[in-house]
């Protein structure tokens, strides 16, 4: 199944991607008992589908089941938070972002860790906790100063929150010159 899932992720052709997703879900439905990773993959298939908005509740349910079966499944926790973020339920998004094992995520992929810190900042900022949001954006800025370009992603949430003349935005734009 993991080979099929890798194909699903890498496929850009929509009809082929949908077919692979359907095949994987059919395989999962045929299993007698699903483990945490199976629910995680199922959640990802719906999350990464063309109809992700229509499937978001299925993704949420499957990520929750993955976490119930394995409390330390930090990627399922991260994607559960992403689901809530994507439907603009920022309270639930923040609650779930804060549950992600940051050390494991940082070891796995530093860019995901940096984005997590930014997303925590975004949720706080948009929920009216601007000081806490800015503290997280400051951490992101410091990471951008240290990380090689390949380990950085567009700081879209930070840029969405802070005004263009904010010191953090100015500093980020010095590092990421394509943002100017």
Secondary structure by P-SEA (a helix, b strand, c coil): caaaaaaaaacccaaaaaaaaaaaaaaaaacccccaaaaaaaaaaaaaccccccaaaaaaaaaaaaaaacccaaaaaaaaaaaaaaacaaaaaaaaaaacaaaaaaaacaaaaaaaaaaaaaaaaaacaaaaaaaaaaaaaaaaacccccccccaaaaaaccccccaaaaaaaaaacccc
